[in-house]
Amino acid sequence: MSTPAPKGNPASYFPSIEKKYGRPVGEWLELVRSSPLDRHMDLVNWLKTEHGIGHGHANALVAHVLRGN
């Protein structure tokens, strides 16, 4: 079993993202990586409007990807 990510780390949201939206985090991260958008808030808003993800969860996914993960 993996150790939970420290609070403040975007990955700390990943278990709740998987539980709430029913898809593995890897799929969400790949969606963000494959988007033609490149600005943080553009990506967050895209996840919210096109995929129904809440703001905090979208922000965590985008921050994780834009940090180079």
Contacts in CASP RR format, 6 or more apart in sequence:
PFRMAT RR
TARGET T0000
AUTHOR 0000-0000-0000
METHOD contacts of the structure
MODEL  1
MSTPAPKGNPASYFPSIEKKYGRPVGEWLELVRSSPLDRHMDLVNWLKTE
HGIGHGHANALVAHVLRGN
4 12 0 8 1.000
4 15 0 8 1.000
5 11 0 8 1.000
5 12 0 8 1.000
5 14 0 8 1.000
6 12 0 8 1.000
10 59 0 8 1.000
10 60 0 8 1.000
10 61 0 8 1.000
10 63 0 8 1.000
10 64 0 8 1.000
10 67 0 8 1.000
11 60 0 8 1.000
11 64 0 8 1.000
11 69 0 8 1.000
12 60 0 8 1.000
13 56 0 8 1.000
13 57 0 8 1.000
13 60 0 8 1.000
13 61 0 8 1.000
14 25 0 8 1.000
14 60 0 8 1.000
16 57 0 8 1.000
17 25 0 8 1.000
17 28 0 8 1.000
17 53 0 8 1.000
17 57 0 8 1.000
17 60 0 8 1.000
17 61 0 8 1.000
18 24 0 8 1.000
18 25 0 8 1.000
20 57 0 8 1.000
21 28 0 8 1.000
21 53 0 8 1.000
21 57 0 8 1.000
25 61 0 8 1.000
28 47 0 8 1.000
28 53 0 8 1.000
28 61 0 8 1.000
29 61 0 8 1.000
29 64 0 8 1.000
29 65 0 8 1.000
29 69 0 8 1.000
31 47 0 8 1.000
31 51 0 8 1.000
32 43 0 8 1.000
32 47 0 8 1.000
32 61 0 8 1.000
32 62 0 8 1.000
32 65 0 8 1.000
33 65 0 8 1.000
35 43 0 8 1.000
35 46 0 8 1.000
37 43 0 8 1.000
37 46 0 8 1.000
40 62 0 8 1.000
40 63 0 8 1.000
40 66 0 8 1.000
43 58 0 8 1.000
43 62 0 8 1.000
43 65 0 8 1.000
43 66 0 8 1.000
44 55 0 8 1.000
44 58 0 8 1.000
44 59 0 8 1.000
44 62 0 8 1.000
45 58 0 8 1.000
47 53 0 8 1.000
47 54 0 8 1.000
47 57 0 8 1.000
47 58 0 8 1.000
47 61 0 8 1.000
47 62 0 8 1.000
48 54 0 8 1.000
48 55 0 8 1.000
48 58 0 8 1.000
53 61 0 8 1.000
END
